[in-house]
Amino acid sequence: MRKKKGLLIIMDGLGDRPIPEFEGKTPLEAAYTPHMDKLAQNGICGGVYPICAGLPVGTDVGHLHIFGYNSDLVYRGRGPLEALSAGIELADGDVAFRGNFATIDDNNIVVDRRAGRIREGTNELASALNGMQLSNGVKVLVKELTEHRVAVVLRREGLSDAITTTDPGTGEEGEKICHPTGIDNTVEAQDTANALLEFTQKCHEILKNHPLNKQRQENNLYPANIILTRGAGMKTAMPSIYKRDGIRAVCIAGDQTVGGIAHLAGMDYYQEESFTGSFDTNLHGKGLKAIEFINSGKYDWIVIHCKATDLAGHDSQPQRKKEYIEKVDIMIGEILSHIDLHECYVSITADHSTPCCLKDHSGDSVPTLISGGDVLADCVMNYNERSCREGILNNLTANDIYHLQLSYMGFMKKRGS
Amino acid sequence: MRKKKGLLIIMDGLGDRPIPEFEGKTPLEAAYTPHMDKLAQNGICGGVYPICAGLPVGTDVGHLHIFGYNSDLVYRGRGPLEALSAGIELADGDVAFRGNFATIDDNNIVVDRRAGRIREGTNELASALNGMQLSNGVKVLVKELTEHRVAVVLRREGLSDAITTTDPGTGEEGEKICHPTGIDNTVEAQDTANALLEFTQKCHEILKNHPLNKQRQENNLYPANIILTRGAGMKTAMPSIYKRDGIRAVCIAGDQTVGGIAHLAGMDYYQEESFTGSFDTNLHGKGLKAIEFINSGKYDWIVIHCKATDLAGHDSQPQRKKEYIEKVDIMIGEILSHIDLHECYVSITADHSTPCCLKDHSGDSVPTLISGGDVLADCVMNYNERSCREGILNNLTANDIYHLQLSYMGFMKKRGS
């Protein structure tokens, strides 16, 4: 079977709902995206569900399904993924958490879930906590991630990930941090919950007195005086994308969580300092790197991840979402002028929708297209939520889209003969 | 529940991709098919996946799913099917292979995978090999099938189908035939691999000196001097279509592999010598036989299989594919003028796509329609890959289409009450 290459552009949290100030258009509908539209005109489109209709997913689960995995079978929570992203080598029995640097007041009320989206100095704060020894013999590993994000690992034999965590939730501020408890009645779970409580208390003591936070307060910035934890989990085994499907894949991303998922899938992960995982990321540089990878022959499947669409959704900033989408379109235009669509299929999708009106992930389908040389185009003329749903991929799932890409590229093994 | 009849026409490997010489149309789009289009206008259509999006299937697996089976549960390889097609009664423990009469040179390099698509004399060649006794007590059964195809069975107690075979692959010529080995470390697998090797060597000695091959060489034809084997398997149990669903079904086909699948499904298999399984098959005769079966009351479900669309795809002959489709359309016209669509639903589908640009099966969807008396028609006006995908059956699977046909015919059992 002939082999071709594939490029996939993922805009995190892209899908949205009607925005009043855009006269009912979504940010993607309102954006000027001639290159995405050209791909739609020469491709096949659909509103695609990450797993199934109506089920919202996280970035982790969404990406696993985009990469052809069934998260139910291979995935046990975000904690281990964040640890991997942070470069922490997990041992069997470690319990890992995803964490946020956050701001609480004297009554343990969460004032800001992201400590004002802190970006500088989190490595110092993490270092001040890393290696902490708790009274029940547990050692704590702490390592900063992108922006306010941080990985936390509890290490000792006889721990359990069947515990509740300290983060009161992903919704509004103003709630009290939670008291961790065991979900089952085992000694291991109680012991782990106690360790997490003790870590959280000591963490607050250390952080609130940290010079960096004193200075933030002087500058009228939220102090990063606590780590909120969630997503407790232990590590699992997962086949690499190469072993499973024979494709050599690379993920170009600034966001370390996505980098961690790529790592988990055995894909290469390419990052530069200018890939910030935010609005100011170097999209031009990502495009150049993708062109280089496509033309080098080193990889079969090249994935570019663009994060800020999701941030704009969470922060309910439709205008910013629209502008960022237009920047991604310019990147796509640059790539298209340097590659041959008869040799490399180009696809666009999202891991989930993050509508500005919800400030959170929704169970809506995500606009998706597959374009290239011999794709029998459907009637869709524009790449956006509304138009794509008229396409022939409508109601398929992220796993389906992965398999269709591989089928075009010539990497799907025939069942039967 | 009232009962109606159903006629299903399967065009093997029908689906295709844009053909440059047809100005980007597929062979089916380029073909003049007024009768298929009429059925589409009065029916419901879709681009249908044999199993799921992007997964290419073989003729065997594709037909099992068209007949309502889940191949994962009932099917263990092509070998036993070919033996059944050839009329070999498999005993428990037999290991069966599908084979090709092929041409190798003195260095065991495959020169032609199909011995110039040999059609005459394969019964003589098979007879010269059938009944061969090998040194480890294995008896070999050999029986010719359509054209270059042949069934091979190794018979002795204590054999295994966990072995690699001698066919270097379905791709290009120029590769050496493979040395069979056990896939697992059992004595049974090693013993079976040794038997297959010995058979292959003896087979080459006998065939290369066979008068029929001497004559082929004098006529500048490729000698059929080896049998390449693949698809090792043992027999499995499978409920008949009648036992499962209560329908009396018949399959009209020239291709013996499809005949074997019909046989496996407990359907009657109707064949005439003029049904060649190739471009020159007697489509008029197939149509007449279908009309007879529909009007006789002997069967509930009548299936006509037409093979040459697949051959044209494998040989990358879009013009021939188009012309053959037009002949099938004429056959459909003849049938329609002799049956009552209020008494017999008519459906058209394919087991998989075989795009001319790939020369192999793809994971694309296949154009599918169900038409007849009380079907609530959708908006599709033409039967082809592009138009059908706009229809209401889009993205369903072959199993879904089977169940819909049975539902219209009145044979689906109600779940609940």
Interface residues (C-beta under 8 A of the other chain):
Chain A: M1 R2 D374 V375 L376 D378 C379 I392 L393 N394 N395 L396 D400 I401 Y402 H403 L404 Q405 L406 S407 G410 M412 K413 K414 R415 G416 S417
Chain B: R17 P18 T26 G47 I51 C52 A53 G54 L55 P56 V57 G58 T59 D60 V61 G62 L64 S71 Y75 R78 R98 T170 G171 R230 G231 P355 C357 L358 D360 H361 S362 G363 D364 S365 E385 R386 R389 E390 N394 N395
